[in-house]
Amino acid sequence: MSSSQATTARSGSNPFDSFFKITQRGSTLGRELRGGLVTFFTMAYIVVLNPLIIGTAKDGNGQLIGGGLDPGASIAKVAVTTALVAGVVTILMGLVANFPLALATGLGLNAFIAFSVASKMTWADAMGLVVLEGLIILVLVLTGFRRAVFEAVPVQLKVAISVGIGLFIAFIGVVDAGFVRRPSAAGGPPVELGVGGNLRGWPVVVFVFGLILIITLYARKVKGAILIGIIAATVLAIVVEAIGKIGGRTADNPGGWGLSVPALPDKVFTKPNFDLVGEFSLFGSFERVGLISALLLIFTLMLADFFDTMGTMTAIGAEAGLLDRDGNPPNAQRILIVDSVAAAAGGAASVSSNTSYIESASGVGEGARTGLASVVTGICFLISMVVAPLVTLVPYEAATPALILVGFLMMTQVKGIDFDDIEVAFPAFLTIILMPFTYSISAGIGAGFVSFVILKAVRGKARQVHPLMWVVSALFVVYFAIGPLTDWLT
């Protein structure tokens, strides 16, 4: 029996293996389970953070999400619904696309909607814009346009996207852990080490412990290195908080925990409330802010979602070794369809657009290669609806070391870029640096695309540029100019 026949035989003997192609992709059931758990732990913060962002923001009528003025009730509803949508769409990604990619409410977009969009209309109107944006992207996927754009991108720019995202998630890790911070005093550098150039607080010690442990275990090729590191750092965090009573990070307590305080909860189970599901008005925004303003808002949301996912699935596929020779992941069309549905689902459930999470790379770093890992992550999100207090046990400082290691692994792909060719090297450079510098995947991709087209044109090689690259670059020019355009139109 040949090796390929043996692989097929082993795959057929296990329904999970056969459906998800676990053996075919060089993985194991254990790796997929661990990978799914690690991905959940590294992005479970969204169940806590999204309610704090959109659950406390007031709309144009002065109302909180779900109506009323009680932030406690609003936050509880948002937390449950955030977990619900994330769980459903992540399981959908695993079953439909068989790709190790998890989804949840998009950070950045949720803040933009909460503070820049919803303040001009009701929250239901704002969520209607999100639903429309998701449906438009879905149409672009079904017509083949979104995939065509993805395939028109040169391979080396796709590599640059992966490298840039690696640097970006490492930056997210050190910032969320409090290792790197924005100075409190005006006139200083944009970021600095700890507080005033010095590390502060026991939470940073927990972060450093977790990072050293994960790197050590990974270097020694210990199975489950990332998961072991997160659990060990969480246990240490609970002990440190129990002894030191450190509390949350505030201006008066700069050495506190970044988001959630890792204290044992008084209760384990909570009763979920799904009142927010269906709270959206599809065209109410057009009446509130006018046709042009509403279309500009949809365009802004759409372009960010469109390219964030393109970059994320490229980076995840590259880290997992799943890309083909043109830099395309398997089942790209299905991945894009699920992501588009997730965007609309987030709006329909009133918790903002859901999108693919680069933190999925942490699960890939643990060995995940198939959609089974996504199913595991999605189930964990659904469970978190009723055990929300336990989710808060994992603080930023325990989860973010995983992002540093994964960022390093993704950065190693930089050797695939020809830095002797200025036409590729400079666009790749802009793509890589602007993702962390602007805290935006789309901004890095846009700068890379526009500069690539310009350099090709000025060197007399415009015909070498795919027509879709011209179209997308022109759209990015509009995207970057959206602020001045909005000011001029209003």
C-alpha positions in Angstrom: 0.0 0.0 0.0 1.4 3.4 -1.0 1.8 6.3 1.6 -1.1 8.2 0.0 -3.4 5.1 0.2 -2.4 4.6 3.8 -3.3 8.2 4.6 -6.6 7.8 2.9 -7.3 4.6 4.8 -6.5 6.2 8.1 -8.6 9.2 7.3 -11.6 7.1 6.4 -11.5 5.2 9.7 -12.3 8.3 11.7 -15.3 10.5 10.8 -13.7 13.6 12.3 -10.5 12.9 10.3 -12.4 12.2 7.1 -14.6 15.3 7.3 -11.9 17.8 8.4 -9.0 16.1 6.6 -6.9 16.2 9.8 -4.3 13.5 8.8 -4.2 14.9 5.2 -3.1 18.3 6.6 -0.5 16.8 8.8 -2.4 17.4 12.1 -3.9 15.2 14.9 -7.1 15.3 16.9 -5.1 16.4 19.9 -3.5 19.3 18.1 -6.9 20.5 16.8 -8.5 20.4 20.2 -5.5 22.2 21.8 -5.4 24.7 19.0 -9.1 25.5 19.4 -8.7 26.0 23.1 -5.7 28.3 22.7 -7.5 30.4 20.1 -10.4 30.9 22.5 -8.2 31.8 25.4 -6.3 34.4 23.3 -9.5 36.1 22.0 -12.0 35.5 24.9 -11.2 39.0 26.0 -13.7 40.2 23.4 -16.6 38.9 25.5 -15.4 41.4 28.2 -14.1 44.2 26.1 -16.9 44.6 23.5 -19.5 45.3 26.2 -17.3 47.9 27.7 -16.9 49.6 24.3 -20.4 49.5 22.8 -22.4 48.7 25.9 -21.5 52.0 27.5 -21.8 54.2 24.4 -25.0 56.3 23.9 -26.6 56.8 20.6 -28.0 59.9 19.0 -31.1 59.7 21.3 -29.0 59.4 24.4 -29.9 55.7 24.8 -27.7 52.8 25.6 -27.8 49.6 23.6 -31.1 47.8 24.1 -32.7 51.1 25.3 -32.7 52.6 28.7 -29.9 54.2 30.7 -28.7 51.3 32.8 -25.1 50.4 31.7 -25.1 47.3 33.8 -28.0 45.8 31.9 -26.6 46.9 28.6 -23.2 45.4 29.3 -24.7 42.1 30.3 -26.8 41.8 27.2 -23.9 42.7 24.9 -21.6 40.2 26.6 -24.0 37.3 26.1 -24.8 38.2 22.5 -21.2 38.8 21.6 -20.4 35.3 22.7 -23.4 33.9 20.9 -22.6 35.4 17.5 -18.9 34.6 17.8 -19.7 31.0 18.7 -22.1 30.4 15.8 -20.1 32.1 13.1 -16.8 30.4 14.2 -18.5 27.0 14.2 -19.8 27.9 10.7 -16.3 28.7 9.6 -15.1 25.3 10.8 -17.9 23.3 9.2 -18.3 25.2 5.9 -14.7 26.3 5.1 -12.7 23.8 7.2 -10.2 26.5 8.1 -8.6 27.2 11.5 -10.0 30.7 11.7 -12.2 32.2 14.5 -14.5 35.2 14.3 -15.9 37.7 16.7 -16.9 41.4 17.0 -14.2 43.4 15.2 -12.1 45.7 17.4 -11.6 49.1 16.0 -14.8 48.8 13.9 -16.9 48.5 17.1 -15.3 51.6 18.6 -15.8 53.5 15.3 -19.4 52.5 15.2 -20.0 53.3 18.9 -18.5 56.7 19.0 -18.5 58.0 15.4 -21.6 56.4 13.8 -24.2 55.7 16.5 -23.8 59.2 18.0 -25.5 60.5 14.8 -28.5 58.0 14.8 -30.1 55.3 16.9 -28.1 52.1 17.6 -30.6 50.1 15.6 -29.9 52.5 12.6 -26.1 52.0 13.0 -26.5 48.2 13.1 -28.6 48.4 9.9 -25.5 49.9 8.2 -23.5 47.0 9.4 -26.0 44.5 8.0 -26.0 46.3 4.7 -22.2 46.4 4.6 -22.1 42.6 5.2 -24.7 41.9 2.6 -22.9 44.0 0.0 -19.6 42.1 0.7 -21.5 38.8 0.4 -22.7 39.8 -3.0 -19.2 40.7 -4.0 -18.0 37.3 -2.8 -20.8 35.4 -4.6 -20.1 37.2 -7.9 -16.4 36.3 -7.5 -15.2 39.8 -7.3 -13.7 39.6 -3.8 -11.8 36.4 -4.6 -10.6 37.9 -7.9 -9.2 40.9 -6.0 -7.4 38.5 -3.6 -5.9 36.5 -6.4 -4.8 39.7 -8.3 -2.4 40.6 -5.4 1.2 39.7 -6.2 2.6 36.8 -4.1 5.3 38.9 -2.4 2.7 41.5 -1.2 0.7 38.6 0.3 3.9 37.6 2.1 4.3 41.2 3.3 0.7 41.1 4.6 1.5 38.1 6.7 4.7 39.6 8.1 3.0 42.9 8.9 0.2 41.0 10.7 2.9 39.1 12.7 4.5 42.4 13.8 1.0 43.8 14.5 -0.1 41.0 16.8 3.2 41.1 18.6 2.6 44.8 19.2 -0.9 44.1 20.4 0.5 41.6 22.8 3.1 43.9 24.5 0.6 46.8 24.6 -2.3 44.8 26.1 0.1 43.3 28.7 1.2 46.8 29.8 4.8 46.0 28.8 4.6 48.9 26.3 2.3 51.8 27.0 1.3 55.3 25.8 3.0 57.9 28.0 0.6 59.8 30.3 2.5 63.0 29.9 2.1 65.1 26.8 5.1 65.8 24.6 6.8 62.4 25.1 7.3 59.5 22.7 4.1 57.8 21.2 4.9 54.7 23.3 7.4 53.7 26.0 8.5 50.8 28.1 6.0 50.4 31.0 5.4 53.6 32.9 7.9 56.4 32.5 10.4 53.9 30.9 10.1 51.4 33.8 8.1 48.2 34.1 5.4 48.5 36.8 3.4 46.0 38.7 3.1 42.3 39.3 0.8 41.8 36.2 3.9 42.5 34.0 5.8 39.9 35.9 3.0 37.4 35.1 3.3 38.4 31.4 7.1 37.9 31.4 6.7 34.5 33.2 4.2 33.4 30.6 6.3 34.5 27.7 9.5 32.8 29.0 7.6 29.6 29.8 5.9 29.5 26.4 9.2 30.2 24.5 11.0 27.6 26.6 8.4 24.9 26.1 8.2 25.7 22.3 12.0 25.5 21.9 12.0 22.2 23.7 9.2 21.0 21.3 6.8 20.3 24.1 3.3 19.5 22.9 0.7 22.1 24.0 3.4 24.7 24.8 1.1 27.7 24.3 -1.8 26.2 26.1 0.4 25.2 29.0 1.8 28.6 29.2 -1.6 30.4 29.2 -2.9 28.1 32.0 0.2 28.4 34.1 0.3 32.2 33.8 -3.4 32.3 34.7 -2.9 30.3 37.8 0.0 32.5 38.8 -2.2 35.6 38.1 -4.9 34.3 40.4 -2.4 33.6 43.2 -0.8 37.0 42.8 -4.2 38.8 42.9 -5.3 36.8 45.9 -2.2 37.7 47.8 -1.6 41.3 46.6 -5.1 42.5 45.9 -3.8 44.4 42.9 -7.0 45.4 41.2 -7.6 46.8 37.7 -5.3 49.2 35.9 -6.3 52.8 36.3 -4.5 56.2 36.3 -4.1 55.9 40.1 -3.1 52.2 39.8 -0.8 51.9 36.7 0.5 48.6 37.9 -2.9 46.9 37.9 -4.4 44.3 35.6 -5.1 45.4 32.0 -8.7 44.4 31.4 -10.1 41.7 33.8 -9.0 41.1 37.4 -8.1 37.3 37.7 -10.0 36.7 40.9 -12.1 33.6 41.6 -15.8 34.6 40.9 -18.6 34.4 43.5 -20.7 32.5 41.0 -19.9 30.4 38.0 -23.1 30.4 36.0 -25.2 33.3 34.6 -28.5 33.3 32.8 -28.1 34.6 29.2 -30.4 37.3 27.8 -30.8 37.4 24.0 -33.0 40.5 23.8 -30.5 42.3 21.5 -30.9 39.8 18.6 -32.8 41.4 15.8 -32.5 44.9 17.1 -31.6 46.7 13.8 -33.2 49.0 11.3 -32.0 48.3 7.8 -32.6 51.8 6.2 -33.2 54.0 9.3 -29.8 55.6 8.9 -30.6 57.0 5.5 -33.4 59.0 7.1 -31.3 60.2 10.0 -28.1 61.3 8.2 -29.0 61.4 4.5 -28.1 59.2 1.5 -24.5 60.5 0.9 -23.4 60.3 4.5 -24.9 56.8 4.9 -23.2 55.5 1.8 -19.8 56.9 2.9 -20.2 55.2 6.2 -21.1 51.9 4.5 -18.0 52.3 2.2 -15.7 52.9 5.2 -17.0 49.8 7.0 -16.9 47.7 3.9 -13.4 48.5 2.8 -12.1 47.7 6.3 -13.9 44.4 6.5 -13.0 43.5 2.9 -9.2 43.7 3.3 -8.8 42.8 7.0 -10.1 39.4 6.3 -8.1 39.0 3.1 -4.9 39.8 5.1 -5.9 37.6 8.1 -6.7 34.5 6.1 -3.5 34.9 4.1 -1.5 35.1 7.3 -3.2 32.2 9.0 -2.8 30.1 5.9 0.9 30.9 5.6 1.5 30.1 9.2 -0.3 26.8 8.9 1.5 25.9 5.6 -1.8 25.7 3.8 -1.2 28.2 1.0 -0.8 27.2 -2.7 2.0 28.4 -4.9 0.1 31.6 -5.6 -0.4 32.4 -1.9 -4.0 31.4 -1.7 -5.5 29.3 1.2 -7.8 26.3 0.6 -11.5 27.0 0.3 -10.9 30.7 0.0 -14.3 31.3 -1.5 -16.0 29.6 1.5 -13.9 31.5 4.0 -15.0 34.8 2.4 -18.6 33.8 2.3 -18.7 32.9 6.0 -16.8 36.1 6.9 -19.4 38.2 5.0 -22.3 36.4 6.7 -20.6 37.0 10.0 -20.4 40.8 9.4 -24.1 40.9 8.7 -24.9 38.6 11.6 -23.1 40.9 14.0 -25.2 43.8 12.9 -28.4 41.7 13.0 -27.6 40.7 16.6 -26.8 44.3 17.5 -23.2 43.7 18.6 -21.3 45.2 15.6 -19.7 43.6 12.7 -18.1 40.2 13.2 -14.8 39.5 11.4 -11.9 37.1 11.3 -9.5 37.3 14.2 -5.7 37.2 13.7 -5.5 35.7 17.2 -6.4 32.5 15.4 -2.7 32.3 14.6 -2.1 31.3 18.2 -4.1 28.2 17.7 -2.2 27.5 14.5 1.0 27.9 16.5 -0.3 25.2 18.7 -0.8 22.9 15.7 -4.3 23.6 14.4 -4.6 23.0 10.7 -8.3 22.4 10.1 -11.8 23.7 10.8 -12.2 21.3 13.8 -10.1 23.9 15.8 -12.7 26.5 14.9 -15.5 24.3 16.0 -13.8 23.9 19.3 -13.3 27.6 19.7 -16.9 28.3 18.7 -18.2 25.8 21.3 -16.1 27.5 23.9 -17.7 30.8 23.0 -21.2 29.3 23.4 -20.3 27.8 26.8 -19.0 31.2 27.9 -22.6 32.6 27.6 -23.5 30.7 30.8 -20.0 30.7 32.5 -19.0 34.2 31.7 -17.5 34.7 35.2 -14.9 32.0 34.4 -13.9 33.7 31.2 -12.7 36.7 33.1 -10.2 34.5 34.9 -7.7 34.8 32.0 -6.3 38.3 32.1 -4.5 40.0 29.2 -1.2 39.3 30.9 -1.7 35.5 30.8 -3.0 35.3 27.2 -0.8 37.8 25.3 2.5 35.9 25.6 1.0 33.6 22.9 0.7 36.5 20.5 4.4 37.3 20.9 5.5 33.8 19.9 3.1 33.7 17.0 4.2 37.1 15.9 7.8 35.9 15.8 6.8 32.8 13.7 4.9 34.9 11.2 7.8 37.4 10.9 10.1 34.7 9.7 8.3 34.8 6.4 10.0 38.1 5.6 12.8 36.1 3.8 10.3 35.5 1.0 10.4 39.2 0.0 13.0 40.4 -2.5 14.3 43.5 -0.9 16.6 44.2 -3.9 13.5 45.0 -6.0 12.3 48.4 -5.0 9.0 47.9 -6.9 8.1 45.2 -4.4 10.4 46.0 -1.4 9.0 49.5 -0.7 5.3 48.5 -0.9 6.1 45.5 1.3 7.9 47.7 3.8 5.0 50.1 4.0 2.6 47.2 4.4 4.7 45.7 7.3 5.3 48.9 9.3 1.9 50.6 8.9 -0.1 47.7 10.3 1.3 48.2 13.8 1.9 51.9 13.5 -1.7 52.7 12.5 -3.2 49.7 14.5 -5.0 48.8 11.3 -4.5 45.9 8.9 -6.5 47.7 6.1 -4.3 50.8 6.4 -1.1 48.7 5.8 -2.6 46.8 2.9 -3.9 50.0 1.3 -0.5 51.8 1.6 1.2 48.8 0.1 -1.3 48.5 -2.8 -1.2 52.2 -3.7 2.6 52.5 -3.6 3.0 49.3 -5.6 0.8 50.7 -8.4 2.5 54.1 -8.3 6.0 52.6 -8.5 5.0 50.3 -11.4 3.6 53.3 -13.2 6.5 55.7 -12.8 8.9 53.0 -14.0 6.9 52.4 -17.1 5.5 49.1 -16.1 1.8 50.0 -15.7 0.8 47.1 -18.0 2.2 44.6 -15.5 -0.3 45.7 -12.9 -3.5 43.6 -12.8 -6.5 45.8 -13.6 -8.2 45.0 -10.3 -5.1 46.3 -8.5 -5.7 49.7 -10.2 -9.4 49.6 -9.1 -8.6 48.6 -5.5 -5.8 51.2 -5.2 -8.2 53.9 -6.4 -10.7 52.8 -3.8 -8.0 53.0 -1.1 -7.2 56.5 -2.2 -10.8 57.4 -1.5 -10.6 55.4 1.8 -7.7 57.4 3.0 -9.4 60.7 1.9 -12.7 59.8 3.6 -12.2 62.3 6.4 -11.7 65.3 4.2 -14.4 64.1 1.8 -16.9 63.8 4.7 -16.0 67.3 6.0 -16.4 68.8 2.6 -19.8 67.1 2.0 -21.1 68.1 5.4 
